[in-house]
C-alpha cells in the first residue's frame, strides 16, 4: 500500500479533533497507509477517519481533509 505523508513537510504524524468535543484530540501516525492511533485515554474511542475528516499535521501548520494527504509510492 502507498505511504501517505503531509504535503507540506512530509511528516507521517497527525491528529484529528473529536467531532463531539473539539478540545479532545486524537494523535495518529500513518504507517504503510494505515492509521495507527496513539490512544492515551483508554476511556475514549478514536473517531473514524474518512476522506472528509479534518486532519492536522503535528509537525507543521498544514491542515485539510484527510483525502488531501499526499500519496507517495
LUMDRENRO-532046 format. One record per residue (C-alpha): chain; residue number from 0; residue in three letters; x, y, z. Coordinates in Angstrom, 1 decimal, decimal comma. Each point is the difference from the previous one (the first is absolute). Layout:
# residues N
lumlum c=A; k=NUM; r=ALA; u=X; v=Y; w=Z
...
END
This chain:
# residues 73
lumlum c=A; k=0; r=UNK; u=0,0; v=0,0; w=0,0
lumlum c=A; k=1; r=UNK; u=1,2; v=3,5; w=-0,7
lumlum c=A; k=2; r=UNK; u=1,3; v=2,2; w=2,8
lumlum c=A; k=3; r=UNK; u=-1,8; v=3,2; w=0,8
lumlum c=A; k=4; r=UNK; u=1,8; v=3,1; w=1,2
lumlum c=A; k=5; r=UNK; u=-0,6; v=3,6; w=0,7
lumlum c=A; k=6; r=UNK; u=0,1; v=2,0; w=-3,3
lumlum c=A; k=7; r=UNK; u=1,9; v=2,9; w=1,7
lumlum c=A; k=8; r=UNK; u=2,7; v=-1,7; w=2,1
lumlum c=A; k=9; r=UNK; u=-0,1; v=-3,8; w=-0,6
lumlum c=A; k=10; r=UNK; u=-1,0; v=-0,9; w=3,5
lumlum c=A; k=11; r=UNK; u=-2,0; v=-3,2; w=0,8
lumlum c=A; k=12; r=UNK; u=-1,3; v=1,3; w=3,3
lumlum c=A; k=13; r=UNK; u=-3,4; v=1,6; w=0,2
lumlum c=A; k=14; r=UNK; u=-3,0; v=0,7; w=2,3
lumlum c=A; k=15; r=UNK; u=-3,7; v=0,5; w=-0,4
lumlum c=A; k=16; r=UNK; u=-2,5; v=1,5; w=2,3
lumlum c=A; k=17; r=UNK; u=-2,9; v=-1,8; w=1,6
lumlum c=A; k=18; r=UNK; u=-3,2; v=1,0; w=-1,9
lumlum c=A; k=19; r=UNK; u=-1,9; v=0,1; w=3,3
lumlum c=A; k=20; r=UNK; u=2,7; v=1,9; w=2,0
lumlum c=A; k=21; r=UNK; u=2,4; v=2,3; w=-2,0
lumlum c=A; k=22; r=UNK; u=2,3; v=0,2; w=3,0
lumlum c=A; k=23; r=UNK; u=0,6; v=-3,8; w=-0,1
lumlum c=A; k=24; r=UNK; u=2,6; v=-1,0; w=-2,6
lumlum c=A; k=25; r=UNK; u=1,2; v=-3,4; w=-1,2
lumlum c=A; k=26; r=UNK; u=3,6; v=-0,4; w=-1,2
lumlum c=A; k=27; r=UNK; u=0,8; v=-2,5; w=-2,6
lumlum c=A; k=28; r=UNK; u=2,8; v=-1,1; w=-2,3
lumlum c=A; k=29; r=UNK; u=-0,3; v=-1,3; w=-3,6
lumlum c=A; k=30; r=UNK; u=2,0; v=-3,2; w=-0,4
lumlum c=A; k=31; r=UNK; u=-0,1; v=-1,6; w=-3,4
lumlum c=A; k=32; r=UNK; u=-3,3; v=1,8; w=-0,7
lumlum c=A; k=33; r=UNK; u=-1,7; v=-1,1; w=3,2
lumlum c=A; k=34; r=UNK; u=-1,1; v=2,2; w=2,8
lumlum c=A; k=35; r=UNK; u=1,6; v=-0,9; w=3,4
lumlum c=A; k=36; r=UNK; u=-1,6; v=1,9; w=2,8
lumlum c=A; k=37; r=UNK; u=2,1; v=0,9; w=3,1
lumlum c=A; k=38; r=UNK; u=-2,7; v=-0,5; w=2,6
lumlum c=A; k=39; r=UNK; u=1,0; v=1,3; w=3,4
lumlum c=A; k=40; r=UNK; u=-3,5; v=0,3; w=1,5
lumlum c=A; k=41; r=UNK; u=-1,5; v=-3,5; w=0,0
lumlum c=A; k=42; r=UNK; u=-3,5; v=1,4; w=0,7
lumlum c=A; k=43; r=UNK; u=0,0; v=1,8; w=-3,4
lumlum c=A; k=44; r=UNK; u=-0,7; v=-1,7; w=-3,3
lumlum c=A; k=45; r=UNK; u=1,7; v=1,6; w=-3,0
lumlum c=A; k=46; r=UNK; u=-2,3; v=1,2; w=-2,7
lumlum c=A; k=47; r=UNK; u=-0,2; v=-1,5; w=-3,4
lumlum c=A; k=48; r=UNK; u=2,3; v=1,8; w=-2,4
lumlum c=A; k=49; r=UNK; u=-1,5; v=0,2; w=-3,4
lumlum c=A; k=50; r=UNK; u=0,8; v=2,1; w=-3,1
lumlum c=A; k=51; r=UNK; u=-1,8; v=3,1; w=1,3
lumlum c=A; k=52; r=UNK; u=1,5; v=-0,1; w=3,5
lumlum c=A; k=53; r=UNK; u=1,8; v=3,3; w=0,9
lumlum c=A; k=54; r=UNK; u=3,7; v=-1,1; w=0,6
lumlum c=A; k=55; r=UNK; u=2,8; v=2,0; w=1,5
lumlum c=A; k=56; r=UNK; u=3,8; v=-0,6; w=-0,4
lumlum c=A; k=57; r=UNK; u=1,9; v=-0,3; w=3,3
lumlum c=A; k=58; r=UNK; u=3,2; v=1,4; w=-1,5
lumlum c=A; k=59; r=UNK; u=-1,1; v=3,1; w=-2,0
lumlum c=A; k=60; r=UNK; u=-3,1; v=2,2; w=-0,4
lumlum c=A; k=61; r=UNK; u=-1,6; v=-2,1; w=-2,8
lumlum c=A; k=62; r=UNK; u=-3,6; v=-1,1; w=0,4
lumlum c=A; k=63; r=UNK; u=-2,7; v=-1,1; w=-2,4
lumlum c=A; k=64; r=UNK; u=-2,2; v=-2,9; w=-0,7
lumlum c=A; k=65; r=UNK; u=1,6; v=-3,4; w=0,4
lumlum c=A; k=66; r=UNK; u=-0,4; v=-0,7; w=-3,7
lumlum c=A; k=67; r=UNK; u=2,5; v=2,8; w=-0,8
lumlum c=A; k=68; r=UNK; u=2,9; v=-1,9; w=1,5
lumlum c=A; k=69; r=UNK; u=2,7; v=-0,6; w=-2,6
lumlum c=A; k=70; r=UNK; u=0,2; v=-3,6; w=-1,3
lumlum c=A; k=71; r=UNK; u=3,6; v=-1,0; w=-0,2
lumlum c=A; k=72; r=UNK; u=0,8; v=-3,3; w=-1,8
END
